Amino acid sequence: MRNIKTRLLFLFLILILSAFFFLPMTEALLFSDTRSNKFFYVTINERKAFEIRYVHSIHLTDVIESYEITPEQKIRLLSMSYQNLSIGLPGEAAEGETLELKDGVYTLTYNDRVIDSFRLHIGRVDADLALRYDHNELDLKRYLEKGKTYEFKVQKLTYYQLMKGENLNG
């Protein structure tokens, strides 16, 4: 009888530890290499807004894309701000968008556009590419390999995944 209780207790402890190790618990911004299993992540807290800032390769000016995380762990596009029109940057608003010019900055605002993920190509051009989150700016080209494409999404990670991936929080 005592042997059975010990075995049941041992089994219960293994189940609890396994659940802790393999249940998704930590919400993160995830960069997954599209050609391998390698991934990078930034753990997030209650702040649900973030930005991606890059230098346009032709205009050499900042472009700032603003997003927020929905309760369903999707990405809501909020706006894109830039200083020059033409190559690669919209000069007019499409349906469900608003384009405004104020103090020399164009701001394209999206009306509730939500996506699951997007692909981010890390160009070989030596220009800034940064993730802004929680009052910090993270230089993505310092961590992500130039010439590669990454899928960017919001996902809850298990403790095992946290150990397997590369934490960019510092």
Phi, psi and omega per residue, in radians:
M1 nan -0.771 3.136
R2 -1.143 -0.648 3.126
N3 -1.114 -0.663 3.132
I4 -1.178 -0.732 3.124
K5 -1.109 -0.694 3.123
T6 -1.127 -0.747 3.122
R7 -1.134 -0.740 3.124
L8 -1.124 -0.720 3.095
L9 -1.103 -0.762 3.111
F10 -1.076 -0.776 3.116
L11 -1.102 -0.738 3.114
F12 -1.070 -0.768 3.122
L13 -1.110 -0.701 3.096
I14 -1.111 -0.725 3.116
L15 -1.118 -0.738 3.125
I16 -1.114 -0.809 3.123
L17 -1.114 -0.696 3.113
S18 -1.119 -0.743 3.119
A19 -1.070 -0.774 3.124
F20 -1.072 -0.688 -3.054
F21 -1.339 -0.589 -2.994
F22 -2.009 -0.004 3.079
L23 -1.552 2.309 3.113
P24 -1.132 2.176 -3.085
M25 -2.354 -0.471 -3.023
T26 -1.877 2.069 3.141
E27 -1.344 2.394 -3.061
A28 -2.580 2.703 2.917
L29 -1.527 2.155 -2.947
L30 -2.042 2.276 3.035
F31 -1.964 1.872 -3.120
S32 -1.847 2.184 3.065
D33 -1.081 2.194 -3.061
T34 -1.275 -0.204 -3.110
R35 -2.016 0.099 3.101
S36 -2.634 -3.122 3.115
N37 -1.589 0.091 -3.088
K38 -1.315 2.397 3.086
F39 -2.540 2.749 -3.136
F40 -2.197 2.628 -3.115
Y41 -2.572 2.749 3.009
V42 -2.185 2.014 3.106
T43 -1.226 2.545 -3.088
I44 -2.112 2.736 3.124
N45 -1.940 -2.574 -3.102
E46 -1.258 -0.261 3.097
R47 -1.256 2.178 -3.037
K48 -1.897 0.082 -3.141
A49 -1.869 2.528 3.060
F50 -2.649 2.891 3.137
E51 -2.360 2.677 2.949
I52 -2.050 2.194 3.140
R53 -2.014 2.275 3.063
Y54 -2.468 2.780 3.070
V55 -1.673 2.156 3.127
H56 -1.098 2.285 -2.997
S57 -1.182 -0.371 3.136
I58 -1.761 -0.847 -3.105
H59 -1.355 -0.387 -3.106
L60 1.008 0.640 3.063
T61 -2.154 2.761 -3.129
D62 -1.196 2.451 2.940
V63 -2.113 2.256 -3.120
I64 -2.104 2.080 3.093
E65 -1.814 2.222 -3.101
S66 -1.919 2.407 -3.081
Y67 -2.409 2.889 2.928
E68 -2.477 2.722 -3.125
I69 -1.642 2.270 3.119
T70 -1.467 2.876 3.080
P71 -1.043 -0.386 3.136
E72 -1.555 0.195 -3.119
Q73 1.088 0.694 3.021
K74 -1.915 3.031 -3.076
I75 -1.955 2.110 3.075
R76 -1.718 2.130 3.076
L77 -1.344 2.195 -3.135
L78 -1.757 -0.974 -3.091
S79 -2.829 2.918 3.026
M80 -2.373 2.235 -3.141
S81 -2.050 2.405 -3.120
Y82 -2.761 2.874 -3.048
Q83 -1.828 -0.347 -3.073
N84 -2.202 2.522 3.049
L85 -1.659 2.932 2.992
S86 2.009 -2.180 -2.909
I87 -0.993 1.943 3.043
G88 1.419 -0.091 -3.132
L89 -2.131 2.246 -3.048
P90 -1.098 2.391 3.079
G91 -1.778 -0.070 3.092
E92 -2.639 2.768 -3.114
A93 -1.532 2.425 3.034
A94 -1.527 3.111 3.115
E95 -1.034 2.323 -3.125
G96 1.448 0.213 3.138
E97 -2.279 2.804 3.069
T98 -2.337 2.300 3.090
L99 -1.989 2.240 -3.101
E100 -2.298 2.464 3.057
L101 -1.947 2.119 3.140
K102 -2.505 2.165 3.134
D103 0.945 0.680 3.088
G104 1.384 0.131 -3.138
V105 -2.073 2.199 3.048
Y106 -1.496 2.344 3.074
T107 -2.214 2.035 3.079
L108 -1.685 2.057 -3.104
T109 -1.888 2.349 -3.138
Y110 -1.715 2.447 3.107
N111 -1.707 1.563 3.048
D112 1.034 0.904 3.032
R113 -1.651 2.084 -3.075
V114 -2.118 2.356 3.135
I115 -2.283 2.780 3.091
D116 -1.373 -0.705 -3.063
S117 -2.874 3.025 2.982
F118 -2.615 2.835 3.133
R119 -1.707 2.406 -3.117
L120 -2.151 1.995 3.118
H121 -1.618 2.263 3.124
I122 -1.608 1.801 -3.068
G123 -1.199 2.726 3.105
R124 -1.420 -0.182 3.114
V125 -1.187 2.434 -3.125
D126 -1.448 1.352 3.133
A127 -2.352 2.675 -3.085
D128 -1.088 2.526 2.989
L129 -2.609 2.021 -3.023
A130 -2.424 2.615 3.003
L131 -1.816 2.214 3.076
R132 -1.876 2.131 3.115
Y133 -2.644 2.358 3.053
D134 0.920 0.853 3.098
H135 1.146 0.334 3.089
N136 -2.164 2.607 3.047
E137 -2.074 2.148 -3.082
L138 -1.871 2.120 3.123
D139 -1.297 1.788 -3.069
L140 -1.175 -0.536 -3.125
K141 -1.232 -0.247 3.071
R142 -1.292 -0.484 -3.051
Y143 -1.947 -0.692 -3.076
L144 -1.582 2.455 -3.022
E145 -1.322 2.284 3.104
K146 -1.098 2.458 3.139
G147 1.542 -0.091 -3.138
K148 -1.810 2.789 3.098
T149 -1.990 2.409 -3.122
Y150 -2.180 2.455 2.989
E151 -1.505 2.271 -3.133
F152 -1.912 2.233 3.107
K153 -2.731 3.002 3.056
V154 -1.814 2.323 -3.093
Q155 -2.677 2.554 2.988
K156 -1.465 2.292 -3.094
L157 -1.899 2.598 3.043
T158 -1.434 2.907 3.076
Y159 -1.054 -0.666 3.110
Y160 -1.061 -0.790 3.130
Q161 -1.143 -0.637 3.100
L162 -1.069 -0.643 3.122
M163 -1.310 -0.581 -3.065
K164 -1.345 -0.676 -3.114
G165 -1.458 3.112 3.132
E166 -1.853 2.079 -3.120
N167 -1.360 2.155 -3.135
L168 -1.697 0.020 -3.140
N169 -1.146 -0.398 3.129
G170 1.720 nan nan
